[in-house]
Amino acid sequence: MTVSNEVKRRDIMKVVIINGSPRKGNTYTATEIFKDEMNKCGKTLITEFFMPDDMPKFCMGCQVCLGNSYDKCPHHKFTEPIYKAIMDADAIVLTSPHFGASSVPGSMQNLLDHLDFLTMTVAPRKEIFEKKAFVLTTGTGSAASIKMLSTYLKHWGINRVYSLGIKLFTDKWSSMPKEKQEYQEARIRKAARRFYILKKKPAYFSTVFMYYINRIILKKYVGEGNYPYEYWKENGYFDKCPF
Ligand SMILES: Cc1cc2nc3c(=O)[nH]c(=O)nc-3n(C[C@H](O)[C@H](O)[C@H](O)COP(=O)(O)O)c2cc1C
């Protein structure tokens, strides 16, 4: 984990960046440009995590986090700093190369598995309903990985998710012709500027729809005494739509 700009002030935008791949290649280059532009837009406090270094253990599918508070996860010592940074941030940025038919590296998927308790079906966090997110992917099939990562964030109840897919036909940024590098850099900078100024918007229709469906499921199939039901009750989600 690295934290830049230690000066904490109210007008600072806190951003957590989760780098989904260990390779310091195309996605890393795109992320560095994105960060640089955000820093130019105003004061930012950027906390970065790198997969798999910051989540070196595989989710074992024990489901403890789905039936208990997330701190019961056997890998809590790795999940905790990432979870806390997400909760503390104003904006979440997920970056990843595109792998396979419609996927992301296992290291990114592994982190999302560890954070699955945030999903609407389990224990969605009010704090996340206020946040904006950005998904930055590289690779020819970028659109599919954007869809996959955006879907996760929407299931967390994120207020807005924006994205940019950089379709490169090379595994080495610097091997692209200069004009193409400049073109991609300009796209990334433009997206970062737009993202920086975005304000909270009304919740997605799909989020509200998911909320009502899950409310029925929790009442009908999960029930009192079980963690997700009790979490929803404690947070008043059964009384009033939080979106
Ligand atoms: C295991 C693996 C699978 C990949 N699968 C695809 C793919 O299905 N479609 C695609 O467009 N690119 C695919 N790529 C290429 C990468 O998405 C692309 O080169 C990306 O920009 C690499 O980013 P990086 O330099 O940050 O690792 C794959 C790369 C790897 C290593």
The ligand as an SDF file (V2000), in Angstrom:
LIG
                    3D

 31 33  0  0  0  0  0  0  0  0999 V2000
   -3.5680  -14.2130  -19.3020 C   0  0  0  0  0  0  0  0  0  0  0  0
   -3.9050  -13.0810  -20.2330 C   0  0  0  0  0  0  0  0  0  0  0  0
   -5.0980  -13.1240  -20.9150 C   0  0  0  0  0  0  0  0  0  0  0  0
   -5.4410  -12.0970  -21.7830 C   0  0  0  0  0  0  0  0  0  0  0  0
   -6.6370  -12.1660  -22.4330 N   0  0  0  0  0  0  0  0  0  0  0  0
   -6.9910  -11.1550  -23.2630 C   0  0  0  0  0  0  0  0  0  0  0  0
   -8.2350  -11.2080  -23.9430 C   0  0  0  0  0  0  0  0  0  0  0  0
   -9.0000  -12.1550  -23.8310 O   0  0  0  0  0  0  0  0  0  0  0  0
   -8.5750  -10.1620  -24.7290 N   0  0  0  0  0  0  0  0  0  0  0  0
   -7.7620   -9.0740  -24.8680 C   0  0  0  0  0  0  0  0  0  0  0  0
   -8.1190   -8.1500  -25.5590 O   0  0  0  0  0  0  0  0  0  0  0  0
   -6.5490   -9.0070  -24.2680 N   0  0  0  0  0  0  0  0  0  0  0  0
   -6.1530  -10.0230  -23.4740 C   0  0  0  0  0  0  0  0  0  0  0  0
   -4.9130   -9.9730  -22.8490 N   0  0  0  0  0  0  0  0  0  0  0  0
   -4.0300   -8.8470  -23.1330 C   0  0  0  0  0  0  0  0  0  0  0  0
   -4.0740   -7.7650  -22.0790 C   0  0  0  0  0  0  0  0  0  0  0  0
   -5.3890   -7.4420  -21.7050 O   0  0  0  0  0  0  0  0  0  0  0  0
   -3.4400   -6.4620  -22.5770 C   0  0  0  0  0  0  0  0  0  0  0  0
   -2.1890   -6.7000  -23.1470 O   0  0  0  0  0  0  0  0  0  0  0  0
   -3.3280   -5.4670  -21.4460 C   0  0  0  0  0  0  0  0  0  0  0  0
   -3.1580   -4.1630  -21.9260 O   0  0  0  0  0  0  0  0  0  0  0  0
   -2.1880   -5.8420  -20.5090 C   0  0  0  0  0  0  0  0  0  0  0  0
   -2.1660   -4.9310  -19.4500 O   0  0  0  0  0  0  0  0  0  0  0  0
   -0.9260   -4.8620  -18.4580 P   0  0  0  0  0  0  0  0  0  0  0  0
    0.2410   -4.4240  -19.2920 O   0  0  0  0  0  0  0  0  0  0  0  0
   -1.3270   -3.8520  -17.4560 O   0  0  0  0  0  0  0  0  0  0  0  0
   -0.7580   -6.2240  -17.8930 O   0  0  0  0  0  0  0  0  0  0  0  0
   -4.5610  -10.9940  -21.9850 C   0  0  0  0  0  0  0  0  0  0  0  0
   -3.3510  -10.9660  -21.2860 C   0  0  0  0  0  0  0  0  0  0  0  0
   -3.0240  -11.9880  -20.4030 C   0  0  0  0  0  0  0  0  0  0  0  0
   -1.7120  -11.9360  -19.6690 C   0  0  0  0  0  0  0  0  0  0  0  0
  1  2  1  0
  2  3  1  0
  2 30  2  0
  3  4  2  0
  4  5  1  0
  4 28  1  0
  5  6  2  0
  6  7  1  0
  6 13  1  0
  7  8  2  0
  7  9  1  0
  9 10  1  0
 10 11  2  0
 10 12  1  0
 12 13  2  0
 13 14  1  0
 14 15  1  0
 14 28  1  0
 15 16  1  0
 16 17  1  0
 16 18  1  0
 18 19  1  0
 18 20  1  0
 20 21  1  0
 20 22  1  0
 22 23  1  0
 23 24  1  0
 24 25  2  0
 24 26  1  0
 24 27  1  0
 28 29  2  0
 29 30  1  0
 30 31  1  0
M  END
$$$$
